[in-house]
Amino acid sequence: MNKLLRISLIVIGLIVAVIIAGYFTIKTFLTPDTIQNIAEKAISESIHRPVEIGKVGLRIGLKVGITIDDISLSNVRGFSSGQMMQIDKTTLNLKLLPLLRRQIVIAGVDLSGVKINVERNKKGRLNIPTIPSKKGKGSGWSLSLSSISISKGDIRYVDAKSKTEIQIKDIRQNIQFKGSKIYFSGENTIYTLKGKNVPEMVIQTKNNIEYDTLKKNVYVKKLTALYEPIYLEVSGTIEKMEMLGLAANLKIDDMSKLKSLIPIESRPNKLRGVLKTDFSVLGTLKKPRLDGSCELKNVTIIPKGMIRGVEKIQGSLSFDQKSIRNIIIKGEIGKAKLDVSGSITNLQDPILNIIAKIDGNLKDIESITNEMKDIKMKGPVFVCMTVKGKMKNPSFFGEYNVRNAYINGIGLAKPITNFNIKGTIHGDAARIDKCSGDIGRSDFSFNGHISNFKQPVIQINNKSKTIDLDELIPKSEGHNKEKAKPVPITIQGKTRINTLTGLDMVFKNVNTNFTYENGIIDIRNCIADAFDGKVKFDFYYNANNPEPYSITTNMTSISSKKILKRFLKFENLEGRLTGVSNFDGRGLSQKEVISNLTASGNLTVKNGAFKNFEFITKLLSWLGMKNYKTVKLNELAVYFTIDKGKVNVKDWALSSSVGNFLLNGTIGLTGNLKLDITTTLTKKYSNIVKNYHGEWIFPIDKKGRATIDIIVSGTLTNPKFSLDKNKIKKRIKGTIKNEFEKKKKGWEKKLKELLKGK
């Protein structure tokens, strides 16, 4: 035992002696000038560029190293001013045995406080110099690295071409060289500054990678990236720097934080939930192959432009770089159940093969968009749809069914009740097998088809027992009240209505073509029984402010009293009215009608009577015929125009029991008069006028009929009459002739032509 102890002490003593001898040998060899010279040459010759270095020292311990403070390298010409690289402290770890032979071999490099500024200019050139891995003879030093260690490292990358900036901070990286293998392990934090298409991001990464320089294989033991809430983990191999065999998993615990990564133009209003995916990357670097699966848990998405979306999304799918397969997803819209299954192929130009089912209630889709926020609905709805073809122009196939529904707020005065619709969808069109419902006491029942889903066009053939316009057209509630937006669809077709009422009118046996488009009603070739006669008309009405409308009528032997009472509140003229009229206006209030209405038309009234018409009674009384409350009308033929609130009267021809009247001038819609009347009275009434106005002088024809020219002013209810003495003098001289019959026959001929044309 004592012998062993003595031997051990001798060995330890020898080792201590060698260490002490080695220490003095190294100190003698590595003088401050030698260290300074080695440091400057090692750095400058490595990068072929002059560098600035600070204090250089020697560290002797278990390891021998050269320490260098404050290394700085200026930037390359053509890039930004300042330093390309700065290192607070660098340690060149030297191999011990070569030192004893007075040889400098750098075995490892420790870098602390590294700041590197990497730039790419607009021409695509980088400012990084080429660094060779080993120096040859004559340099005074050689490189035989076993490790590189970096701590407190920062790298800033600025790309002038793409206008992006990335910062890698808190770099802690260890690189080991063992035989033919290189081992990488470390971690860092990547900062991407906010740009045009990307938000500000902070990504934490860790790496543990092995590289075989002989086999050229990369072994990814573990590579992770964390960008809250996205976590990515990758492992596997890259053989011969070509063949891929990587496995990865991606997890997103809170999808709401992904919104900032989605372009603003398509960014959803709301996004949340959990996504998990496992996938492999196979193939080659040039042609990688992706294959994996994805799971969704409790996802909610409200697309841009919508108020409500799909909630409680659960499901799974599989995918590769070209397709999404085995889609099985369930979700809810309100309480409505949504099931989606199928696949999407050719992701570069996606081709859909999707089956979607919705089973719920119309109430579930209330207020789903801003356009629908004022619409109230309820009633069971079921839709089963298959979507096929390219995403740019897909085709739809399936069926839909709504039962006993209620819909309100689509621009009608009353809600739709008992609404039922059933049909099928094929391609880009839908067939309506049956659609029926009630609007107040109005009813409808039709079939038809729908085309152009992006801007729906509905073609229908409708039958109704009763339609009440007062329940369809909303009542005006003042200009300040916001109007309900019209439904953005087009409806056109034919309708037959047994009884059409509203606006103080009744039409029977209505048969017409019609179009409704975005609040505009256009009725063509409408035929109906009304006002005890036949009416044909075209009607155009724009419900959008300020409500322009256009009406063209063709009336055959209708009750003049009923129609004049309805439209003019005038019930003093009886007879049968026939004529053609055109009306254009903007706004339906009395003030708007007076200021905006323009119209023209030809009308004739036959076999009637003026009863208690104050204007006629006062005119006859002024002529000397007292208490004529009723005046028989043989025929009234007129052509009229309305412009700027005035009815233009030109050669209106009236034949009556007291004589003929020819009228010219204007009648204001408010009742103001400015008329010239020429009357040729029968012999009986001419004698009455002569006896009553003995001093009047006017021409008498061979039949004893007096022709009187009268000027009228005032209003319809309070007219003022006077003789047109100048015209009477000219008539006596023969320079003015009575052309009543000629004018009347002219109007009759024109009216017949118009009626024939209709």
Buried (B, 14 or more C-beta within 10 A) or exposed (E): EEEEEEEEEEEEEEEEEEEEEBEEBBEEBBEEEBBBBBBBBBBBBBBEEEBEBEEBBBEEEEBBBBBBBBBBBBBBEEBBEEBBBBBBBBBBBBBBEBBBEEBBBBBBBBBBBBBBBBBBBEEEEEBBEEEEEEBEEEBBBBBEBBBBBBBBBBBBBBBBEEEBBBBBBEBBBBBBBEEEBBBBBBBBBBBBEEEEEEEEBEBBBBBBBBBBEEEEBBBBBEBBBBBEBBBBBBBBBBBEEEEBBBBBBBBBBBBBBBBEEEEEEEBBBBBBBBBBBBBBBBBBEEEEEBBBBBBBBEBBBBBEEBBBBBBBBBBBBBBBBEBBBEBEBBBBBBEBBBBBBBBBBEBEEBBBBBBBBBEBBBBBBBBBEEBBEBBBBBBBBBBBBBBBBEEEEBBBBBBBBBBEBBBBBBBBBBBBBBBBBBBBBBEBBBBBEEBBBBBBEBBBBBBBBBBEEEEBBBBBEBBBEBBBBBBBBBEEEEEEEEBBBBBEBBBBBBBEBBBBBBEEBBBEBBEBBBBBBBBBBBBBBBBBBBBEBBBBBBBBBBBEEEBBBBBBBBBBBBBBBBBBBBEEEBBBBBBBBBBBBBBBBBBBEEEBBBBBBBBBBBBBBBEBBBBEBBBBBBBBEBBBBEEBEBBBBBBBBBBBBBEEBBBBBEBBBBBBBBBBBBBBBBBBBEEBBBBBBBBBBBEEBBBBBBEEBEEBEBBBEEEEBBBBBBBBBBBBEEBEBEBBEEBBBEBBEEEBEBEBEEBBEBBBEBBEEBBEEB
